[in-house]
Amino acid sequence: MAVLRALIPNCSALLMDEPTASLHPLAKEQVAKRLRSWVQQRCVPVLVATHDWPWARGTADKFIILDHSRALVAHSKQDALKILLLEDPDD
């Protein structure tokens, strides 16, 4: 993937904003697979901002869910689901 090849090999963190927003579903899975591999090889933290919950759920280890002015931290997929399912959108 060109994006990951272009990254500085010794970066200390990776910040991505909607990296799969305009990709075909098959391409999204390839991006996730290569991103996981890249992170495992380099052991760097990655922060991805996305609205694509299915992609995030299949890719991430931890989640920060932004709800208006609150940041809700989930340390697992199960915790993230609990937050998302229990939140009242009218609050």
Short mmCIF file of the C-alpha atoms (twelve columns), coordinates in Angstrom:
data_MODEL
# 
_entry.id   MODEL 
# 
loop_
_atom_site.group_PDB 
_atom_site.id 
_atom_site.type_symbol 
_atom_site.label_atom_id 
_atom_site.label_alt_id 
_atom_site.label_comp_id 
_atom_site.label_asym_id 
_atom_site.label_seq_id 
_atom_site.Cartn_x 
_atom_site.Cartn_y 
_atom_site.Cartn_z 
_atom_site.pdbx_PDB_model_num 
ATOM 1  C CA . MET A 1  0.000   0.000  0.000  1 
ATOM 2  C CA . ALA A 2  1.452   3.305  -1.119 1 
ATOM 3  C CA . VAL A 3  0.402   5.206  1.997  1 
ATOM 4  C CA . LEU A 4  2.277   2.914  4.373  1 
ATOM 5  C CA . ARG A 5  5.314   2.622  2.087  1 
ATOM 6  C CA . ALA A 6  5.544   6.404  2.048  1 
ATOM 7  C CA . LEU A 7  5.671   6.668  5.830  1 
ATOM 8  C CA . ILE A 8  8.920   7.473  7.547  1 
ATOM 9  C CA . PRO A 9  10.300  4.096  8.718  1 
ATOM 10 C CA . ASN A 10 11.196  5.410  12.173 1 
ATOM 11 C CA . CYS A 11 8.046   7.363  12.998 1 
ATOM 12 C CA . SER A 12 6.976   7.337  16.640 1 
ATOM 13 C CA . ALA A 13 3.215   7.421  15.957 1 
ATOM 14 C CA . LEU A 14 0.773   7.295  13.064 1 
ATOM 15 C CA . LEU A 15 -2.292  9.547  12.851 1 
ATOM 16 C CA . MET A 16 -4.875  8.807  10.159 1 
ATOM 17 C CA . ASP A 17 -8.122  10.605 9.342  1 
ATOM 18 C CA . GLU A 18 -10.747 8.489  7.542  1 
ATOM 19 C CA . PRO A 19 -8.129  6.349  5.738  1 
ATOM 20 C CA . THR A 20 -10.748 4.128  4.096  1 
ATOM 21 C CA . ALA A 21 -13.537 6.641  3.466  1 
ATOM 22 C CA . SER A 22 -13.608 6.285  -0.312 1 
ATOM 23 C CA . LEU A 23 -12.385 2.716  -0.693 1 
ATOM 24 C CA . HIS A 24 -14.183 -0.361 -1.976 1 
ATOM 25 C CA . PRO A 25 -15.001 -2.870 0.821  1 
ATOM 26 C CA . LEU A 26 -12.320 -5.308 -0.384 1 
ATOM 27 C CA . ALA A 27 -9.728  -2.549 -0.405 1 
ATOM 28 C CA . LYS A 28 -10.739 -1.582 3.141  1 
ATOM 29 C CA . GLU A 29 -9.903  -5.084 4.356  1 
ATOM 30 C CA . GLN A 30 -6.517  -4.978 2.633  1 
ATOM 31 C CA . VAL A 31 -5.755  -1.617 4.236  1 
ATOM 32 C CA . ALA A 32 -6.682  -3.035 7.658  1 
ATOM 33 C CA . LYS A 33 -4.523  -6.116 7.138  1 
ATOM 34 C CA . ARG A 34 -1.492  -4.127 6.009  1 
ATOM 35 C CA . LEU A 35 -1.966  -1.556 8.749  1 
ATOM 36 C CA . ARG A 36 -2.038  -4.276 11.424 1 
ATOM 37 C CA . SER A 37 1.097   -5.853 9.942  1 
ATOM 38 C CA . TRP A 38 2.882   -2.494 9.751  1 
ATOM 39 C CA . VAL A 39 2.022   -1.690 13.366 1 
ATOM 40 C CA . GLN A 40 3.128   -5.115 14.635 1 
ATOM 41 C CA . GLN A 41 6.489   -4.785 12.874 1 
ATOM 42 C CA . ARG A 42 7.137   -1.298 14.233 1 
ATOM 43 C CA . CYS A 43 5.295   -1.315 17.576 1 
ATOM 44 C CA . VAL A 44 4.036   2.246  17.197 1 
ATOM 45 C CA . PRO A 45 0.730   3.678  18.391 1 
ATOM 46 C CA . VAL A 46 -1.825  4.451  15.699 1 
ATOM 47 C CA . LEU A 47 -4.740  6.858  16.072 1 
ATOM 48 C CA . VAL A 48 -7.419  6.540  13.407 1 
ATOM 49 C CA . ALA A 49 -10.365 8.908  13.182 1 
ATOM 50 C CA . THR A 50 -13.269 7.225  11.398 1 
ATOM 51 C CA . HIS A 51 -17.030 7.000  11.220 1 
ATOM 52 C CA . ASP A 52 -16.745 3.467  9.859  1 
ATOM 53 C CA . TRP A 53 -17.548 1.426  12.985 1 
ATOM 54 C CA . PRO A 54 -17.389 -1.987 11.254 1 
ATOM 55 C CA . TRP A 55 -13.901 -1.215 9.922  1 
ATOM 56 C CA . ALA A 56 -12.723 0.181  13.272 1 
ATOM 57 C CA . ARG A 57 -14.134 -2.801 15.149 1 
ATOM 58 C CA . GLY A 58 -12.245 -5.195 12.897 1 
ATOM 59 C CA . THR A 59 -9.002  -3.225 13.056 1 
ATOM 60 C CA . ALA A 60 -8.545  -1.529 16.431 1 
ATOM 61 C CA . ASP A 61 -7.547  -2.794 19.860 1 
ATOM 62 C CA . LYS A 62 -8.816  0.197  21.863 1 
ATOM 63 C CA . PHE A 63 -11.376 2.871  21.119 1 
ATOM 64 C CA . ILE A 64 -12.021 6.485  22.010 1 
ATOM 65 C CA . ILE A 65 -15.620 7.276  21.208 1 
ATOM 66 C CA . LEU A 66 -16.376 10.972 20.854 1 
ATOM 67 C CA . ASP A 67 -19.902 11.945 21.780 1 
ATOM 68 C CA . HIS A 68 -20.412 15.691 21.504 1 
ATOM 69 C CA . SER A 69 -17.959 17.069 24.069 1 
ATOM 70 C CA . ARG A 70 -17.280 13.783 25.870 1 
ATOM 71 C CA . ALA A 71 -14.507 11.313 25.114 1 
ATOM 72 C CA . LEU A 72 -15.400 7.789  26.205 1 
ATOM 73 C CA . VAL A 73 -12.506 5.327  26.354 1 
ATOM 74 C CA . ALA A 74 -13.079 1.646  25.695 1 
ATOM 75 C CA . HIS A 75 -10.242 -0.804 26.225 1 
ATOM 76 C CA . SER A 76 -11.868 -3.604 24.250 1 
ATOM 77 C CA . LYS A 77 -14.363 -4.162 21.474 1 
ATOM 78 C CA . GLN A 78 -16.882 -5.372 24.038 1 
ATOM 79 C CA . ASP A 79 -16.517 -2.172 26.084 1 
ATOM 80 C CA . ALA A 80 -16.926 -0.058 22.938 1 
ATOM 81 C CA . LEU A 81 -20.098 -1.905 22.004 1 
ATOM 82 C CA . LYS A 82 -21.512 -1.376 25.490 1 
ATOM 83 C CA . ILE A 83 -20.822 2.358  25.225 1 
ATOM 84 C CA . LEU A 84 -22.303 2.621  21.760 1 
ATOM 85 C CA . LEU A 85 -25.397 0.595  22.609 1 
ATOM 86 C CA . LEU A 86 -26.082 2.288  25.947 1 
ATOM 87 C CA . GLU A 87 -25.607 5.878  24.868 1 
ATOM 88 C CA . ASP A 88 -28.774 7.914  24.522 1 
ATOM 89 C CA . PRO A 89 -28.350 10.136 21.433 1 
ATOM 90 C CA . ASP A 90 -30.758 12.728 22.888 1 
ATOM 91 C CA . ASP A 91 -28.658 13.368 26.017 1 
# 
